[in-house]
Amino acid sequence: MIAHISGTLGRIDIDAPFHTTSRLSTHIHPDVQEFSADGPRETLAGELREVRDLVRQGRTESPVMPLADTLAVLRLLEGARKSLGAVDFA
């Protein structure tokens, strides 16, 4: 199974399992680029280690993914969800 993310300029194909994929390709006509990552697929292990380390240091925000960036991603996802007609679960 492959997930497709399509836009006006092309698409991205992501191999399953999507949350730990090791392969994806970009298709921007007429070019196709393949990307792969070797090694263990850790799902959220890296993010969890980052949170653990920051909590131990008494920090409340990551320099790797600041709160402003996290909120920007959430706004983008919310916009995509609404444009697809997804229903709120609240």
N, CA, C and O of each residue as an XYZ file, in Angstrom:
360
protein
N       0.849     -1.177      0.000
C       0.000      0.000      0.000
C       0.896      1.243      0.000
O       1.946      1.266      0.643
N       0.476      2.243     -0.711
C       1.217      3.498     -0.808
C       0.265      4.655     -0.525
O      -0.856      4.683     -1.033
N       0.718      5.614      0.294
C      -0.049      6.837      0.525
C       0.400      7.866     -0.499
O       1.589      7.985     -0.795
N      -0.553      8.602     -1.034
C      -0.258      9.635     -2.019
C      -0.669     10.996     -1.456
O      -1.779     11.162     -0.951
N       0.225     11.945     -1.548
C      -0.092     13.328     -1.200
C       0.041     14.114     -2.493
O       1.134     14.232     -3.048
N      -1.074     14.652     -2.971
C      -1.083     15.335     -4.259
C      -1.249     16.836     -4.092
O      -1.959     17.312     -3.207
N      -0.577     17.561     -4.963
C      -0.692     19.011     -4.975
C      -0.749     19.510     -6.400
O      -0.810     18.719     -7.341
N      -0.728     20.800     -6.557
C      -0.850     21.379     -7.889
C       0.400     21.165     -8.736
O       0.325     21.209     -9.964
N       1.547     20.933     -8.101
C       2.787     20.770     -8.846
C       3.253     19.326     -8.956
O       4.191     19.035     -9.699
N       2.616     18.422     -8.232
C       3.057     17.027     -8.273
C       2.493     16.239     -7.116
O       1.454     16.583     -6.552
N       3.210     15.153     -6.765
C       2.738     14.328     -5.657
C       3.921     13.678     -4.947
O       5.027     13.593     -5.480
N       3.649     13.222     -3.727
C       4.602     12.455     -2.933
C       3.968     11.103     -2.676
O       2.807     11.028     -2.272
N       4.715     10.033     -2.905
C       4.264      8.675     -2.595
C       5.053      8.180     -1.392
O       6.281      8.255     -1.371
N       4.339      7.673     -0.389
C       4.976      7.193      0.835
C       4.623      5.725      1.014
O       3.448      5.359      1.064
N       5.656      4.884      1.111
C       5.434      3.454      1.301
C       4.932      3.167      2.711
O       5.265      3.881      3.657
N       4.135      2.126      2.840
C       3.659      1.675      4.152
C       4.770      0.900      4.847
O       5.641      0.348      4.175
N       4.762      0.847      6.151
C       3.878      1.567      7.062
C       4.260      3.050      7.103
O       5.432      3.399      7.241
N       3.264      3.898      6.983
C       3.490      5.320      6.754
C       4.212      6.015      7.901
O       5.026      6.908      7.664
N       3.929      5.621      9.139
C       4.547      6.294     10.286
C       6.000      5.877     10.499
O       6.704      6.498     11.295
N       6.458      4.842      9.807
C       7.859      4.410      9.926
C       8.441      4.070      8.559
O       9.307      3.201      8.453
N       7.987      4.728      7.541
C       8.426      4.392      6.187
C       9.930      4.559      6.016
O      10.568      5.387      6.666
N      10.463      3.755      5.134
C      11.871      3.902      4.804
C      12.034      4.356      3.347
O      13.153      4.541      2.869
N      10.890      4.535      2.637
C      10.962      4.948      1.227
C       9.857      5.928      0.898
O       8.716      5.780      1.335
N      10.221      6.933      0.118
C       9.215      7.817     -0.467
C       9.762      8.344     -1.771
O      10.968      8.314     -2.016
N       8.862      8.826     -2.604
C       9.278      9.395     -3.882
C       8.480     10.663     -4.154
O       7.317     10.785     -3.770
N       9.137     11.602     -4.826
C       8.466     12.824     -5.242
C       8.301     12.789     -6.753
O       9.199     12.358     -7.477
N       7.159     13.240     -7.215
C       6.833     13.249     -8.639
C       6.450     14.674     -9.019
O       5.320     15.109     -8.799
N       7.403     15.385     -9.586
C       7.160     16.742    -10.071
C       7.470     16.692    -11.560
O       8.630     16.681    -11.972
N       6.409     16.663    -12.356
C       6.516     16.378    -13.784
C       7.609     17.189    -14.442
O       7.626     18.410    -14.283
N       8.501     16.590    -15.156
C       8.574     15.173    -15.514
C       9.505     14.372    -14.600
O       9.773     13.202    -14.872
N      10.005     14.988    -13.517
C      11.033     14.357    -12.682
C      10.445     13.502    -11.567
O       9.424     13.842    -10.969
N      11.112     12.387    -11.304
C      10.786     11.519    -10.173
C      12.068     11.333     -9.373
O      13.111     10.990     -9.930
N      11.985     11.561     -8.053
C      13.129     11.333     -7.177
C      12.728     10.316     -6.125
O      11.656     10.415     -5.527
N      13.594      9.338     -5.905
C      13.387      8.302     -4.896
C      14.262      8.606     -3.688
O      15.421      8.992     -3.834
N      13.705      8.430     -2.498
C      14.439      8.634     -1.256
C      14.259      7.392     -0.397
O      13.157      6.855     -0.293
N      15.340      6.943      0.214
C      15.225      5.802      1.122
C      16.159      6.008      2.300
O      17.176      6.695      2.201
N      15.793      5.401      3.410
C      16.597      5.465      4.628
C      16.837      4.050      5.111
O      15.901      3.271      5.291
N      18.076      3.736      5.313
C      18.415      2.425      5.853
C      18.516      2.525      7.369
O      18.695      3.610      7.923
N      18.401      1.405      8.015
C      18.539      1.371      9.461
C      17.209      1.175     10.144
O      16.173      1.032      9.493
N      17.246      1.171     11.463
C      16.020      0.893     12.219
C      14.995      2.010     12.066
O      15.332      3.193     12.001
N      13.748      1.598     12.013
C      12.639      2.556     11.974
C      12.050      2.610     13.370
O      11.490      1.632     13.865
N      12.186      3.765     13.993
C      11.887      3.872     15.419
C      10.530      4.483     15.739
O      10.244      4.708     16.915
N       9.716      4.752     14.797
C       8.447      5.455     15.004
C       8.700      6.721     15.814
O       9.408      7.609     15.339
N       8.157      6.835     16.999
C       8.270      8.069     17.777
C       9.381      8.027     18.819
O       9.434      8.896     19.690
N      10.263      7.045     18.752
C      11.300      6.896     19.775
C      12.188      8.132     19.881
O      12.522      8.554     20.988
N      12.573      8.716     18.756
C      13.418      9.907     18.793
C      12.737     11.084     19.461
O      13.352     11.807     20.245
N      11.460     11.272     19.146
C      10.703     12.355     19.768
C      10.561     12.132     21.264
O      10.665     13.075     22.048
N      10.326     10.897     21.659
C      10.187     10.594     23.085
C      11.498     10.830     23.838
O      11.485     11.340     24.958
N      12.624     10.464     23.233
C      13.918     10.729     23.865
C      14.138     12.236     24.021
O      14.647     12.688     25.047
N      13.755     13.009     23.003
C      13.906     14.468     23.065
C      13.096     15.035     24.226
O      13.605     15.853     24.993
N      11.846     14.613     24.363
C      10.999     15.098     25.461
C      11.598     14.697     26.807
O      11.683     15.519     27.719
N      12.013     13.436     26.933
C      12.627     12.966     28.191
C      13.817     13.839     28.574
O      13.933     14.282     29.717
N      14.700     14.080     27.606
C      15.900     14.864     27.888
C      15.564     16.296     28.270
O      16.175     16.854     29.181
N      14.607     16.892     27.586
C      14.228     18.273     27.898
C      13.595     18.380     29.280
O      13.872     19.326     30.017
N      12.751     17.419     29.635
C      12.131     17.421     30.970
C      13.214     17.293     32.034
O      13.177     17.988     33.048
N      14.163     16.419     31.807
C      15.274     16.250     32.768
C      16.082     17.534     32.928
O      16.618     17.808     34.002
N      16.167     18.321     31.851
C      16.908     19.584     31.892
C      16.058     20.738     32.432
O      16.555     21.849     32.612
N      14.783     20.470     32.686
C      13.889     21.514     33.175
C      13.430     22.468     32.095
O      12.922     23.547     32.400
N      13.600     22.091     30.832
C      13.196     22.951     29.717
C      11.741     22.674     29.345
O      11.230     21.572     29.541
N      11.097     23.688     28.811
C       9.690     23.547     28.427
C       9.470     23.633     26.926
O       8.336     23.540     26.455
N      10.557     23.810     26.167
C      10.424     23.910     24.717
C      11.679     23.353     24.051
O      12.787     23.506     24.564
N      11.492     22.713     22.915
C      12.600     22.119     22.188
C      13.146     23.076     21.145
O      12.374     23.681     20.401
N      14.475     23.228     21.075
C      15.043     24.031     19.998
C      14.909     23.317     18.648
O      14.980     23.955     17.597
N      14.718     22.010     18.678
C      14.552     21.239     17.449
C      13.182     21.506     16.828
O      13.061     21.612     15.608
N      12.147     21.613     17.670
C      10.780     21.855     17.193
C      10.108     22.825     18.161
O       9.371     22.404     19.053
N      10.361     24.117     17.986
C       9.773     25.114     18.889
C       8.243     25.102     18.825
O       7.650     24.634     17.853
N       7.630     25.622     19.874
C       6.174     25.649     19.963
C       5.548     26.326     18.745
O       4.537     25.847     18.232
N       6.120     27.413     18.281
C       5.556     28.119     17.120
C       5.502     27.208     15.897
O       4.536     27.249     15.135
N       6.537     26.383     15.705
C       6.556     25.451     14.575
C       5.503     24.360     14.747
O       4.824     23.982     13.792
N       5.378     23.861     15.970
C       4.367     22.838     16.252
C       2.972     23.382     15.964
O       2.156     22.697     15.347
N       2.694     24.598     16.402
C       1.381     25.197     16.159
C       1.146     25.428     14.672
O       0.021     25.268     14.200
N       2.178     25.798     13.929
C       2.044     25.982     12.476
C       1.680     24.668     11.798
O       0.840     24.646     10.899
N       2.306     23.570     12.222
C       1.981     22.253     11.667
C       0.536     21.882     11.992
O      -0.188     21.384     11.130
N       0.121     22.122     13.225
C      -1.257     21.807     13.622
C      -2.272     22.635     12.830
O      -3.325     22.123     12.450
N      -1.966     23.901     12.582
C      -2.871     24.731     11.773
C      -2.965     24.197     10.339
O      -4.046     24.169      9.750
N      -1.841     23.779      9.793
C      -1.826     23.207      8.450
C      -2.676     21.936      8.399
O      -3.478     21.759      7.482
N      -2.502     21.059      9.378
C      -3.278     19.821      9.425
C      -4.767     20.108      9.622
O      -5.615     19.445      9.025
N      -5.074     21.083     10.449
C      -6.473     21.449     10.673
C      -7.095     21.981      9.380
O      -8.238     21.652      9.063
N      -6.359     22.789      8.641
C      -6.863     23.292      7.366
C      -7.099     22.164      6.372
O      -8.104     22.154      5.660
N      -6.173     21.218      6.327
C      -6.342     20.070      5.431
C      -7.550     19.242      5.852
O      -8.339     18.812      5.010
N      -7.691     19.022      7.148
C      -8.827     18.249      7.661
C     -10.144     18.910      7.275
O     -11.067     18.237      6.817
N     -10.233     20.214      7.454
C     -11.463     20.928      7.124
C     -11.736     20.905      5.628
O     -12.884     20.747      5.212
N     -10.694     21.061      4.813
C     -10.906     21.069      3.363
C     -11.363     19.701      2.852
O     -11.997     19.607      1.801
N     -11.043     18.658      3.590
C     -11.489     17.310      3.214
C     -12.865     16.977      3.785
O     -13.428     15.924      3.489
N     -13.402     17.882      4.605
C     -14.729     17.674      5.172
C     -14.769     16.767      6.383
O     -15.824     16.239      6.734
N     -13.623     16.581      7.026
C     -13.589     15.728      8.229
C     -14.367     16.391      9.348
O     -14.422     17.618      9.439
N     -14.957     15.589     10.181
C     -15.818     16.061     11.257
C     -15.018     16.188     12.555
O     -14.161     15.352     12.843
N     -15.300     17.235     13.336
C     -14.681     17.380     14.653
C     -15.149     16.271     15.565
O     -16.306     15.855     15.498
N     -14.254     15.783     16.423
C     -14.617     14.747     17.382
C     -14.940     15.321     18.741
O     -15.326     14.583     19.648
N     -14.792     16.618     18.901
C     -14.993     17.260     20.212
C     -16.435     17.234     20.633
O     -16.773     17.730     21.708
